[in-house]
Amino acid sequence: MAFEPNEEQKELKYDELRIYSDEELNNYTEDELKNFKCKHDIPDMDDLEKGPWPSFVADAKREALHRKNLADDRMMIDRDVVEDMLGQLQVSFDEGETHWKHGGIVGVFGYGGGVIGRYSDLPNKFPSIAHFHTMRINQPASKFYTSDYLRCICDLWEYRGSGMLNMHGSTGDIICIGTFTEQLEPIFYDLGHVLQQDLGGSGSNLRTPACCIGKARCQYACVDTQALCYELTHYYQDELHRPAFPYKFKFKFDGCPNGCVASIARSDMSFIGTWKDDIRIDQEAVQAYVGGEILPNAGAHAGKDWGPFDIDKEVINLCPTNCMWMGDGKLMIDDKECTRCMHCINTMPRALRVGLDTGVSILFGAKAPILDGAQMSVLTIPFMECEAPFDNIKEVVEKIWDWWPEEGKNRERLGELIQRQGIAKLLQVLEIPPMPQMVKEPRSNPYIFWKEEDVPGGWGRDINDYRSRHAI
């Protein structure tokens, strides 16, 4: 079924919306760039341009020169913003400490997220970055852009911000770096009313959902990640824009176990496309791989002679559960033992394909190292159907959101709450039974939490009676 957006979409045409002429956008020569000197002494920044790798300093200098050659009325904040940013960064290198202050409460009317406030603590020395707020722009599903759209965004940020962007942040947003408080509302108005674009999430709220390229371009996708990402982004607008959680909460959607957005490592609630029937096998194609007629890995490693393809060495012996073998010249798979690692399918994509009975696995609790270190999410719901309008998935989301905001401590991610209260509590909240796969090693954990009704005598036992039977 064709995807239908929730609202009519504008077709942005850069020629109608552009702010700058071609002459203004190309207002310096490469010779001018080679001779460009920052207004501040920045030896360490200059060193970062050396070597074989791309440098953000080189890009920043291009932007600084570009702004230097623009007319005063073609920028709404100081032209020296990029040079002052480089100057302050040099001071931070010299002194071994940051000179950015957190901005506290700053944002746009009606929203509690989307703007990260930031101020310099050296405003007299670097006045053009006295305010240096960041705005996050909600990226489209799978980050599909038109060149007209990107040019419009770049023109807007050149005009009302520093001109510096990060494509993209870890969560996925377009990160627009550096503007003054007075420009936040005009930028927000132009984004919403002209470009039909919204801010992303920041602070203790739902962060901008992100998904892989999904069925738009990928043969491995088991679910329509773009439709799921789009629906949950629209459905949970209040949670995305108005922080009400103990800390951040992230959705990420992988269309298959290859995990191209790494949801298992980077999201509080991970969605991974999967299947519960058998892997489809084309035995003729298997023989073509074995005979060298088709290159393994879709030819990805063809730049070197690795010798003839060895199905035992390169596929069967690498299966983590040993569920594959060759029998009578045919590839056999014991599908009930398959853990969906995707290695065999990736190696022989024309011979093996994912099953047809598809859905999502749901995992909880991944996070980066803040309080208790990094952790991966735990598989909790092995299979769930995934069809619009995704009401079954929303029910699971809201069970978690009834529990975590009530029980979570300030700045405690969902994974840390699960660690603190235990998997058993998570399963109780979700109203699902435990699985044997959740137990790594039987009877190796001494921290068994009994319920009072399971203990003879309950919690009211006499300590002296206990000591008579258990000497100190």
DRENDO-1510 file (C-alpha; in Angstrom, 1 decimal, always signed):
<recs>
REC; n; res; u; v; w
REC; 1; MET; +0.0; +0.0; +0.0 .
REC; 2; ALA; +1.4; +3.4; -0.9 .
REC; 3; PHE; +2.4; +5.7; +1.9 .
REC; 4; GLU; +0.1; +8.6; +2.6 .
REC; 5; PRO; +1.3; +11.5; +4.8 .
REC; 6; ASN; -0.9; +12.9; +7.5 .
REC; 7; GLU; -1.0; +16.3; +5.9 .
REC; 8; GLU; -0.6; +17.8; +2.5 .
REC; 9; GLN; +3.0; +18.3; +1.6 .
REC; 10; LYS; +4.4; +21.5; +0.1 .
REC; 11; GLU; +6.8; +21.2; -2.8 .
REC; 12; LEU; +9.7; +23.5; -1.9 .
REC; 13; LYS; +11.3; +25.3; -4.8 .
REC; 14; TYR; +14.6; +27.0; -3.9 .
REC; 15; ASP; +14.3; +29.5; -6.7 .
REC; 16; GLU; +11.2; +30.9; -5.1 .
REC; 17; LEU; +12.4; +30.8; -1.5 .
REC; 18; ARG; +16.1; +31.5; -1.8 .
REC; 19; ILE; +17.6; +34.3; +0.3 .
REC; 20; TYR; +21.1; +34.6; -1.4 .
REC; 21; SER; +22.1; +35.0; -5.0 .
REC; 22; ASP; +24.6; +32.7; -6.7 .
REC; 23; GLU; +27.1; +35.6; -6.5 .
REC; 24; GLU; +26.7; +35.9; -2.8 .
REC; 25; LEU; +27.0; +32.1; -2.2 .
REC; 26; ASN; +30.2; +32.0; -4.3 .
REC; 27; ASN; +31.8; +35.2; -3.0 .
REC; 28; TYR; +35.5; +34.1; -2.5 .
REC; 29; THR; +38.2; +32.5; -4.5 .
REC; 30; GLU; +40.4; +29.5; -3.6 .
REC; 31; ASP; +43.4; +31.9; -3.5 .
REC; 32; GLU; +41.6; +34.1; -1.0 .
REC; 33; LEU; +40.9; +31.0; +1.1 .
REC; 34; LYS; +44.6; +30.0; +1.1 .
REC; 35; ASN; +45.6; +33.5; +2.3 .
REC; 36; PHE; +42.7; +33.8; +4.9 .
REC; 37; LYS; +43.9; +34.5; +8.4 .
REC; 38; CYS; +41.5; +34.3; +11.4 .
REC; 39; LYS; +41.3; +37.5; +13.4 .
REC; 40; HIS; +42.4; +35.5; +16.5 .
REC; 41; ASP; +45.7; +33.6; +17.0 .
REC; 42; ILE; +44.7; +29.9; +16.7 .
REC; 43; PRO; +47.8; +27.7; +16.3 .
REC; 44; ASP; +46.1; +24.5; +17.6 .
REC; 45; MET; +43.2; +25.0; +15.3 .
REC; 46; ASP; +45.6; +25.4; +12.4 .
REC; 47; ASP; +47.3; +22.2; +13.4 .
REC; 48; LEU; +43.9; +20.4; +13.1 .
REC; 49; GLU; +44.0; +21.1; +9.4 .
REC; 50; LYS; +47.1; +19.1; +8.8 .
REC; 51; GLY; +47.2; +15.5; +7.9 .
REC; 52; PRO; +45.2; +13.3; +5.5 .
REC; 53; TRP; +41.8; +13.6; +7.2 .
REC; 54; PRO; +39.0; +16.2; +6.6 .
REC; 55; SER; +39.0; +19.0; +9.2 .
REC; 56; PHE; +36.1; +20.9; +10.7 .
REC; 57; VAL; +38.5; +23.8; +11.0 .
REC; 58; ALA; +39.0; +24.0; +7.2 .
REC; 59; ASP; +35.2; +24.1; +6.8 .
REC; 60; ALA; +34.8; +26.7; +9.5 .
REC; 61; LYS; +37.4; +28.9; +7.8 .
REC; 62; ARG; +35.5; +28.7; +4.5 .
REC; 63; GLU; +32.4; +29.8; +6.3 .
REC; 64; ALA; +34.2; +32.6; +8.1 .
REC; 65; LEU; +35.6; +34.0; +4.8 .
REC; 66; HIS; +32.2; +33.7; +3.2 .
REC; 67; ARG; +30.6; +35.7; +6.0 .
REC; 68; LYS; +33.4; +38.3; +5.8 .
REC; 69; ASN; +32.5; +39.0; +2.2 .
REC; 70; LEU; +28.7; +39.3; +2.7 .
REC; 71; ALA; +27.0; +42.7; +3.1 .
REC; 72; ASP; +26.0; +43.7; +6.7 .
REC; 73; ASP; +22.3; +43.6; +5.9 .
REC; 74; ARG; +22.6; +40.0; +4.6 .
REC; 75; MET; +23.2; +38.5; +8.1 .
REC; 76; MET; +21.1; +38.9; +11.2 .
REC; 77; ILE; +23.9; +38.0; +13.7 .
REC; 78; ASP; +27.5; +39.2; +13.8 .
REC; 79; ARG; +29.7; +38.3; +10.8 .
REC; 80; ASP; +32.5; +37.3; +13.2 .
REC; 81; VAL; +30.6; +34.4; +14.8 .
REC; 82; VAL; +32.7; +31.7; +13.2 .
REC; 83; GLU; +36.1; +33.4; +13.9 .
REC; 84; ASP; +35.1; +34.0; +17.5 .
REC; 85; MET; +34.0; +30.4; +17.9 .
REC; 86; LEU; +37.5; +29.3; +16.7 .
REC; 87; GLY; +39.1; +31.8; +19.0 .
REC; 88; GLN; +37.3; +30.6; +22.0 .
REC; 89; LEU; +38.0; +27.0; +21.2 .
REC; 90; GLN; +41.7; +27.9; +21.1 .
REC; 91; VAL; +41.4; +29.4; +24.6 .
REC; 92; SER; +39.8; +26.1; +25.7 .
REC; 93; PHE; +42.7; +24.2; +24.3 .
REC; 94; ASP; +45.2; +26.5; +26.1 .
REC; 95; GLU; +43.5; +26.4; +29.4 .
REC; 96; GLY; +42.2; +22.8; +29.4 .
REC; 97; GLU; +38.6; +23.7; +30.2 .
REC; 98; THR; +35.4; +24.6; +28.3 .
REC; 99; HIS; +34.2; +28.2; +28.1 .
REC; 100; TRP; +30.6; +27.4; +27.2 .
REC; 101; LYS; +28.0; +27.9; +29.9 .
REC; 102; HIS; +24.9; +25.8; +29.7 .
REC; 103; GLY; +22.0; +28.1; +28.6 .
REC; 104; GLY; +19.4; +27.1; +31.1 .
REC; 105; ILE; +15.9; +27.8; +30.0 .
REC; 106; VAL; +15.7; +29.2; +26.4 .
REC; 107; GLY; +13.5; +28.1; +23.6 .
REC; 108; VAL; +10.5; +28.9; +21.4 .
REC; 109; PHE; +6.9; +29.6; +22.5 .
REC; 110; GLY; +4.9; +26.5; +23.3 .
REC; 111; TYR; +7.9; +24.1; +23.1 .
REC; 112; GLY; +10.1; +22.8; +25.9 .
REC; 113; GLY; +12.6; +21.1; +23.6 .
REC; 114; GLY; +14.3; +21.6; +20.3 .
REC; 115; VAL; +16.6; +24.4; +21.4 .
REC; 116; ILE; +19.9; +23.8; +23.3 .
REC; 117; GLY; +20.8; +27.0; +25.1 .
REC; 118; ARG; +24.4; +28.0; +25.2 .
REC; 119; TYR; +26.4; +31.1; +26.2 .
REC; 120; SER; +30.0; +32.0; +26.3 .
REC; 121; ASP; +31.6; +32.8; +29.6 .
REC; 122; LEU; +34.0; +35.1; +27.7 .
REC; 123; PRO; +31.4; +37.5; +26.1 .
REC; 124; ASN; +33.7; +40.6; +26.3 .
REC; 125; LYS; +36.5; +38.8; +24.4 .
REC; 126; PHE; +34.2; +37.0; +21.9 .
REC; 127; PRO; +31.1; +39.2; +21.7 .
REC; 128; SER; +29.6; +37.5; +18.5 .
REC; 129; ILE; +29.2; +34.2; +20.4 .
REC; 130; ALA; +27.9; +35.7; +23.7 .
REC; 131; HIS; +24.8; +33.7; +22.7 .
REC; 132; PHE; +25.5; +30.5; +20.7 .
REC; 133; HIS; +22.3; +28.4; +20.8 .
REC; 134; THR; +21.8; +25.2; +18.9 .
REC; 135; MET; +18.5; +24.3; +17.2 .
REC; 136; ARG; +17.6; +20.7; +16.3 .
REC; 137; ILE; +15.5; +20.2; +13.1 .
REC; 138; ASN; +13.5; +17.0; +12.9 .
REC; 139; GLN; +14.9; +15.0; +10.0 .
REC; 140; PRO; +12.6; +13.1; +7.6 .
REC; 141; ALA; +12.3; +9.3; +7.8 .
REC; 142; SER; +15.5; +7.7; +6.5 .
REC; 143; LYS; +17.0; +11.2; +5.8 .
REC; 144; PHE; +15.6; +11.5; +2.3 .
REC; 145; TYR; +16.1; +15.2; +1.2 .
REC; 146; THR; +15.7; +17.2; -2.0 .
REC; 147; SER; +18.5; +19.5; -2.9 .
REC; 148; ASP; +15.9; +22.4; -2.8 .
REC; 149; TYR; +15.0; +21.6; +0.8 .
REC; 150; LEU; +18.7; +21.5; +1.9 .
REC; 151; ARG; +19.5; +24.8; +0.1 .
REC; 152; CYS; +16.5; +26.5; +1.8 .
REC; 153; ILE; +17.7; +25.3; +5.3 .
REC; 154; CYS; +21.2; +26.4; +4.6 .
REC; 155; ASP; +20.1; +29.9; +3.4 .
REC; 156; LEU; +17.9; +30.3; +6.5 .
REC; 157; TRP; +20.7; +29.4; +8.9 .
REC; 158; GLU; +23.2; +31.6; +7.0 .
REC; 159; TYR; +20.8; +34.5; +7.4 .
REC; 160; ARG; +19.7; +34.0; +11.0 .
REC; 161; GLY; +22.5; +31.8; +12.4 .
REC; 162; SER; +26.2; +31.1; +12.1 .
REC; 163; GLY; +25.9; +29.1; +8.9 .
REC; 164; MET; +27.4; +26.0; +10.5 .
REC; 165; LEU; +25.4; +22.8; +10.6 .
REC; 166; ASN; +26.0; +19.2; +11.6 .
REC; 167; MET; +24.5; +16.6; +9.3 .
REC; 168; HIS; +23.5; +14.8; +11.5 .
REC; 169; GLY; +23.4; +14.6; +15.3 .
REC; 170; SER; +23.6; +11.1; +16.9 .
REC; 171; THR; +19.8; +11.0; +17.3 .
REC; 172; GLY; +19.4; +12.1; +13.7 .
REC; 173; ASP; +18.4; +15.8; +13.7 .
REC; 174; ILE; +19.9; +18.4; +11.5 .
REC; 175; ILE; +22.0; +20.3; +14.1 .
REC; 176; CYS; +22.1; +24.1; +13.5 .
REC; 177; ILE; +24.9; +25.4; +15.5 .
REC; 178; GLY; +25.1; +29.0; +16.9 .
REC; 179; THR; +22.5; +31.8; +17.0 .
REC; 180; PHE; +21.3; +34.5; +19.3 .
REC; 181; THR; +18.1; +34.4; +21.4 .
REC; 182; GLU; +16.4; +37.1; +19.3 .
REC; 183; GLN; +16.6; +34.9; +16.2 .
REC; 184; LEU; +14.9; +31.8; +17.7 .
REC; 185; GLU; +11.3; +32.7; +17.1 .
REC; 186; PRO; +11.9; +34.0; +13.6 .
REC; 187; ILE; +13.7; +30.8; +12.7 .
REC; 188; PHE; +11.0; +28.7; +14.2 .
REC; 189; TYR; +8.3; +30.7; +12.3 .
REC; 190; ASP; +10.1; +30.3; +9.0 .
REC; 191; LEU; +10.7; +26.5; +9.6 .
REC; 192; GLY; +7.0; +25.9; +10.4 .
REC; 193; HIS; +5.2; +28.3; +8.1 .
REC; 194; VAL; +7.5; +28.4; +5.1 .
REC; 195; LEU; +9.5; +25.2; +5.0 .
REC; 196; GLN; +6.8; +23.0; +6.7 .
REC; 197; GLN; +9.4; +21.7; +9.1 .
REC; 198; ASP; +9.4; +21.1; +12.9 .
REC; 199; LEU; +12.0; +21.1; +15.6 .
REC; 200; GLY; +13.4; +17.9; +17.0 .
REC; 201; GLY; +13.6; +16.7; +20.6 .
REC; 202; SER; +16.0; +17.8; +23.3 .
REC; 203; GLY; +16.0; +17.7; +27.1 .
REC; 204; SER; +14.0; +15.2; +29.2 .
REC; 205; ASN; +11.6; +14.2; +26.5 .
REC; 206; LEU; +11.1; +11.8; +23.5 .
REC; 207; ARG; +14.0; +12.5; +21.2 .
REC; 208; THR; +13.5; +12.6; +17.5 .
REC; 209; PRO; +12.7; +9.0; +16.3 .
REC; 210; ALA; +15.1; +7.7; +13.6 .
REC; 211; CYS; +14.9; +4.8; +11.2 .
REC; 212; CYS; +17.0; +3.0; +8.6 .
REC; 213; ILE; +16.3; +3.3; +4.8 .
REC; 214; GLY; +13.7; +0.5; +5.1 .
REC; 215; LYS; +11.6; -0.8; +2.2 .
REC; 216; ALA; +12.3; +2.4; +0.2 .
REC; 217; ARG; +15.7; +1.0; -1.0 .
REC; 218; CYS; +16.5; -2.2; +1.0 .
REC; 219; GLN; +15.7; -5.8; +0.1 .
REC; 220; TYR; +16.3; -7.0; +3.6 .
REC; 221; ALA; +13.7; -4.7; +5.3 .
REC; 222; CYS; +11.1; -6.9; +7.1 .
REC; 223; VAL; +8.9; -3.9; +8.1 .
REC; 224; ASP; +8.1; -0.4; +6.8 .
REC; 225; THR; +10.4; +1.5; +9.1 .
REC; 226; GLN; +9.6; +4.8; +7.5 .
REC; 227; ALA; +5.8; +4.4; +8.1 .
REC; 228; LEU; +6.4; +3.4; +11.8 .
REC; 229; CYS; +8.8; +6.2; +12.4 .
REC; 230; TYR; +6.5; +8.8; +10.8 .
REC; 231; GLU; +3.4; +7.5; +12.7 .
REC; 232; LEU; +5.1; +7.5; +16.1 .
REC; 233; THR; +6.7; +10.9; +15.5 .
REC; 234; HIS; +3.3; +12.5; +14.7 .
REC; 235; TYR; +1.4; +10.5; +17.4 .
REC; 236; TYR; +3.7; +11.5; +20.2 .
REC; 237; GLN; +4.2; +15.2; +19.4 .
REC; 238; ASP; +3.4; +16.3; +22.9 .
REC; 239; GLU; +6.0; +13.9; +24.4 .
REC; 240; LEU; +8.5; +15.1; +21.8 .
REC; 241; HIS; +8.1; +18.8; +22.4 .
REC; 242; ARG; +7.2; +19.2; +26.0 .
REC; 243; PRO; +9.6; +17.5; +28.4 .
REC; 244; ALA; +7.9; +15.4; +31.1 .
REC; 245; PHE; +10.2; +12.5; +31.6 .
REC; 246; PRO; +13.0; +11.7; +34.1 .
REC; 247; TYR; +15.5; +11.9; +31.2 .
REC; 248; LYS; +15.7; +11.4; +27.5 .
REC; 249; PHE; +13.9; +8.6; +25.7 .
REC; 250; LYS; +14.8; +7.3; +22.2 .
REC; 251; PHE; +13.0; +5.2; +19.6 .
REC; 252; LYS; +15.1; +3.8; +16.8 .
REC; 253; PHE; +13.8; +1.5; +14.0 .
REC; 254; ASP; +15.9; -1.1; +12.2 .
REC; 255; GLY; +14.2; -2.8; +9.3 .
REC; 256; CYS; +16.2; -6.1; +9.8 .
REC; 257; PRO; +18.8; -7.6; +12.2 .
REC; 258; ASN; +21.7; -5.9; +10.2 .
REC; 259; GLY; +20.8; -2.9; +12.4 .
REC; 260; CYS; +21.9; +0.0; +10.2 .
REC; 261; VAL; +20.8; +2.6; +12.8 .
REC; 262; ALA; +22.2; +0.5; +15.7 .
REC; 263; SER; +19.0; +0.6; +17.6 .
REC; 264; ILE; +20.1; -2.2; +19.9 .
REC; 265; ALA; +22.9; +0.0; +21.2 .
REC; 266; ARG; +21.5; +3.6; +21.0 .
REC; 267; SER; +17.8; +3.6; +22.0 .
REC; 268; ASP; +15.7; +3.1; +25.1 .
REC; 269; MET; +13.1; +1.2; +22.9 .
REC; 270; SER; +14.6; -0.6; +20.0 .
REC; 271; PHE; +12.6; -2.0; +17.1 .
REC; 272; ILE; +14.3; -4.6; +14.9 .
REC; 273; GLY; +12.5; -6.1; +11.9 .
REC; 274; THR; +12.5; -9.9; +11.9 .
REC; 275; TRP; +10.6; -12.9; +10.6 .
REC; 276; LYS; +9.2; -16.1; +12.3 .
REC; 277; ASP; +8.9; -18.5; +9.4 .
REC; 278; ASP; +11.7; -20.1; +7.4 .
REC; 279; ILE; +14.5; -18.4; +5.5 .
REC; 280; ARG; +13.7; -18.7; +1.8 .
REC; 281; ILE; +16.3; -20.8; -0.2 .
REC; 282; ASP; +16.9; -20.8; -3.9 .
REC; 283; GLN; +18.9; -24.0; -4.3 .
REC; 284; GLU; +19.9; -23.1; -7.9 .
REC; 285; ALA; +21.4; -19.9; -6.7 .
REC; 286; VAL; +23.2; -21.7; -3.9 .
REC; 287; GLN; +24.9; -23.9; -6.6 .
REC; 288; ALA; +25.7; -20.8; -8.6 .
REC; 289; TYR; +27.6; -19.3; -5.6 .
REC; 290; VAL; +29.4; -22.6; -4.9 .
REC; 291; GLY; +30.4; -22.8; -8.6 .
REC; 292; GLY; +31.7; -19.3; -8.7 .
REC; 293; GLU; +29.0; -18.0; -11.1 .
REC; 294; ILE; +27.8; -15.4; -8.5 .
REC; 295; LEU; +30.2; -13.4; -6.4 .
REC; 296; PRO; +29.5; -13.6; -2.6 .
REC; 297; ASN; +28.6; -10.5; -0.6 .
REC; 298; ALA; +27.2; -9.0; -3.8 .
REC; 299; GLY; +30.8; -8.5; -5.0 .
REC; 300; ALA; +31.7; -6.2; -2.1 .
REC; 301; HIS; +35.1; -7.8; -1.6 .
REC; 302; ALA; +35.9; -8.3; -5.3 .
REC; 303; GLY; +38.9; -5.9; -5.2 .
REC; 304; LYS; +41.2; -8.7; -4.1 .
REC; 305; ASP; +41.6; -12.4; -5.1 .
REC; 306; TRP; +40.4; -14.4; -2.1 .
REC; 307; GLY; +40.3; -17.6; -4.0 .
REC; 308; PRO; +37.2; -19.7; -4.9 .
REC; 309; PHE; +34.1; -19.3; -2.7 .
REC; 310; ASP; +34.0; -21.9; +0.1 .
REC; 311; ILE; +30.5; -22.3; +1.5 .
REC; 312; ASP; +31.6; -24.3; +4.5 .
REC; 313; LYS; +34.3; -21.9; +5.5 .
REC; 314; GLU; +32.5; -18.6; +4.7 .
REC; 315; VAL; +28.9; -19.5; +5.6 .
REC; 316; ILE; +28.2; -22.8; +7.3 .
REC; 317; ASN; +31.0; -22.8; +9.8 .
REC; 318; LEU; +30.4; -19.2; +10.8 .
REC; 319; CYS; +26.8; -19.8; +11.8 .
REC; 320; PRO; +26.6; -19.0; +15.5 .
REC; 321; THR; +24.1; -21.8; +16.3 .
REC; 322; ASN; +25.4; -24.4; +13.8 .
REC; 323; CYS; +22.0; -24.6; +12.2 .
REC; 324; MET; +23.2; -25.0; +8.6 .
REC; 325; TRP; +24.7; -27.9; +6.6 .
REC; 326; MET; +24.9; -29.3; +3.1 .
REC; 327; GLY; +22.9; -32.5; +2.4 .
REC; 328; ASP; +22.8; -34.2; -0.9 .
REC; 329; GLY; +24.1; -31.1; -2.6 .
REC; 330; LYS; +21.5; -28.8; -1.0 .
REC; 331; LEU; +21.8; -26.2; +1.7 .
REC; 332; MET; +19.7; -27.2; +4.7 .
REC; 333; ILE; +18.7; -24.9; +7.6 .
REC; 334; ASP; +17.2; -25.9; +10.9 .
REC; 335; ASP; +15.2; -22.7; +11.2 .
REC; 336; LYS; +14.0; -23.2; +14.8 .
REC; 337; GLU; +17.7; -22.8; +15.8 .
REC; 338; CYS; +18.3; -19.7; +13.7 .
REC; 339; THR; +19.0; -16.5; +15.7 .
REC; 340; ARG; +18.5; -14.2; +12.7 .
REC; 341; CYS; +22.2; -13.0; +12.6 .
REC; 342; MET; +21.8; -12.3; +8.8 .
REC; 343; HIS; +25.4; -13.5; +8.0 .
REC; 344; CYS; +24.3; -16.2; +5.5 .
REC; 345; ILE; +21.8; -13.9; +3.9 .
REC; 346; ASN; +24.4; -11.1; +3.6 .
REC; 347; THR; +26.9; -13.5; +2.0 .
REC; 348; MET; +24.5; -15.1; -0.5 .
REC; 349; PRO; +21.7; -12.5; -1.0 .
REC; 350; ARG; +20.5; -14.1; -4.3 .
REC; 351; ALA; +20.2; -17.5; -2.7 .
REC; 352; LEU; +18.8; -16.7; +0.7 .
REC; 353; ARG; +16.0; -14.3; +1.6 .
REC; 354; VAL; +14.2; -13.4; +4.8 .
REC; 355; GLY; +10.9; -15.1; +5.6 .
REC; 356; LEU; +7.5; -13.8; +4.6 .
REC; 357; ASP; +5.9; -13.7; +8.1 .
REC; 358; THR; +7.5; -10.5; +9.3 .
REC; 359; GLY; +7.2; -8.2; +12.2 .
REC; 360; VAL; +9.4; -6.5; +14.8 .
REC; 361; SER; +11.4; -7.6; +17.9 .
REC; 362; ILE; +11.2; -5.0; +20.7 .
REC; 363; LEU; +14.1; -4.5; +23.0 .
REC; 364; PHE; +14.5; -2.1; +26.0 .
REC; 365; GLY; +17.2; -0.2; +27.8 .
REC; 366; ALA; +20.2; +0.7; +25.6 .
REC; 367; LYS; +22.1; +3.8; +26.4 .
REC; 368; ALA; +25.5; +5.6; +26.2 .
REC; 369; PRO; +27.8; +5.7; +29.3 .
REC; 370; ILE; +26.5; +8.3; +31.7 .
REC; 371; LEU; +25.7; +6.9; +35.1 .
REC; 372; ASP; +26.4; +3.2; +35.0 .
REC; 373; GLY; +28.2; +2.7; +31.7 .
REC; 374; ALA; +27.1; +1.8; +28.3 .
REC; 375; GLN; +24.6; -1.1; +27.8 .
REC; 376; MET; +22.8; -2.8; +25.0 .
REC; 377; SER; +19.0; -3.2; +25.0 .
REC; 378; VAL; +17.5; -6.5; +26.2 .
REC; 379; LEU; +15.2; -8.5; +23.9 .
REC; 380; THR; +11.9; -8.5; +25.7 .
REC; 381; ILE; +9.2; -9.1; +23.0 .
REC; 382; PRO; +10.6; -11.5; +20.3 .
REC; 383; PHE; +7.9; -10.9; +17.8 .
REC; 384; MET; +5.1; -8.4; +17.3 .
REC; 385; GLU; +3.1; -7.7; +14.2 .
REC; 386; CYS; +3.9; -4.3; +12.7 .
REC; 387; GLU; +1.0; -2.9; +10.6 .
REC; 388; ALA; -0.4; +0.6; +10.5 .
REC; 389; PRO; -1.8; +2.3; +12.6 .
REC; 390; PHE; +0.5; +0.3; +15.0 .
REC; 391; ASP; -1.9; +0.4; +17.9 .
REC; 392; ASN; -0.4; -2.8; +19.4 .
REC; 393; ILE; +3.0; -1.0; +19.5 .
REC; 394; LYS; +1.6; +2.1; +21.0 .
REC; 395; GLU; +0.1; +0.0; +23.9 .
REC; 396; VAL; +3.5; -1.3; +24.7 .
REC; 397; VAL; +5.0; +2.3; +24.6 .
REC; 398; GLU; +2.4; +3.6; +27.0 .
REC; 399; LYS; +2.9; +0.8; +29.5 .
REC; 400; ILE; +6.5; +1.8; +29.7 .
REC; 401; TRP; +5.7; +5.5; +30.0 .
REC; 402; ASP; +3.2; +4.7; +32.8 .
REC; 403; TRP; +6.0; +3.1; +34.8 .
REC; 404; TRP; +9.3; +4.9; +34.0 .
REC; 405; PRO; +8.2; +8.5; +34.7 .
REC; 406; GLU; +6.6; +7.4; +37.9 .
REC; 407; GLU; +9.5; +5.2; +39.2 .
REC; 408; GLY; +12.6; +6.7; +37.5 .
REC; 409; LYS; +14.9; +9.0; +39.3 .
REC; 410; ASN; +16.0; +12.3; +37.9 .
REC; 411; ARG; +18.3; +11.7; +34.9 .
REC; 412; GLU; +17.8; +8.0; +35.1 .
REC; 413; ARG; +17.4; +6.3; +31.7 .
REC; 414; LEU; +15.0; +3.4; +31.2 .
REC; 415; GLY; +17.9; +0.9; +31.1 .
REC; 416; GLU; +19.1; +2.1; +34.5 .
REC; 417; LEU; +15.6; +1.7; +36.0 .
REC; 418; ILE; +15.5; -1.8; +34.6 .
REC; 419; GLN; +18.9; -2.5; +36.2 .
REC; 420; ARG; +17.7; -1.1; +39.5 .
REC; 421; GLN; +14.3; -2.8; +39.7 .
REC; 422; GLY; +15.1; -5.9; +37.7 .
REC; 423; ILE; +13.8; -7.6; +34.6 .
REC; 424; ALA; +11.0; -9.2; +36.6 .
REC; 425; LYS; +9.6; -5.8; +37.2 .
REC; 426; LEU; +9.8; -4.9; +33.5 .
REC; 427; LEU; +7.9; -8.1; +32.6 .
REC; 428; GLN; +5.3; -7.3; +35.2 .
REC; 429; VAL; +4.8; -3.8; +33.8 .
REC; 430; LEU; +4.5; -5.2; +30.3 .
REC; 431; GLU; +2.3; -8.1; +31.4 .
REC; 432; ILE; +4.3; -10.7; +29.6 .
REC; 433; PRO; +5.8; -14.0; +30.8 .
REC; 434; PRO; +9.6; -14.5; +31.2 .
REC; 435; MET; +11.6; -16.4; +28.6 .
REC; 436; PRO; +14.4; -18.9; +29.3 .
REC; 437; GLN; +16.7; -16.8; +27.0 .
REC; 438; MET; +16.6; -14.0; +29.6 .
REC; 439; VAL; +18.6; -16.2; +32.1 .
REC; 440; LYS; +22.3; -16.2; +31.2 .
REC; 441; GLU; +23.3; -18.8; +33.9 .
REC; 442; PRO; +21.0; -20.6; +36.3 .
REC; 443; ARG; +21.6; -20.0; +40.0 .
REC; 444; SER; +24.6; -17.8; +39.6 .
REC; 445; ASN; +22.9; -14.6; +40.9 .
REC; 446; PRO; +22.8; -14.4; +44.7 .
REC; 447; TYR; +20.4; -11.4; +44.6 .
REC; 448; ILE; +17.0; -13.2; +44.7 .
REC; 449; PHE; +14.2; -10.9; +45.6 .
REC; 450; TRP; +11.4; -12.8; +47.2 .
REC; 451; LYS; +7.8; -11.6; +47.7 .
REC; 452; GLU; +6.5; -11.7; +51.3 .
REC; 453; GLU; +3.9; -14.4; +50.5 .
REC; 454; ASP; +6.7; -16.7; +49.3 .
REC; 455; VAL; +8.6; -16.5; +52.6 .
REC; 456; PRO; +7.5; -18.8; +55.5 .
REC; 457; GLY; +6.5; -16.5; +58.2 .
REC; 458; GLY; +6.6; -13.4; +56.0 .
REC; 459; TRP; +8.6; -10.3; +57.0 .
REC; 460; GLY; +7.5; -10.5; +60.6 .
REC; 461; ARG; +9.8; -13.4; +61.8 .
REC; 462; ASP; +11.5; -13.1; +65.2 .
REC; 463; ILE; +15.2; -12.3; +64.9 .
REC; 464; ASN; +16.0; -14.2; +68.1 .
REC; 465; ASP; +14.4; -17.4; +66.7 .
REC; 466; TYR; +16.4; -16.9; +63.5 .
REC; 467; ARG; +19.7; -16.5; +65.4 .
REC; 468; SER; +19.0; -19.6; +67.4 .
REC; 469; ARG; +19.2; -21.5; +64.2 .
REC; 470; HIS; +21.9; -19.5; +62.4 .
REC; 471; ALA; +24.7; -18.6; +64.7 .
REC; 472; ILE; +26.8; -15.5; +63.9 .
</recs>
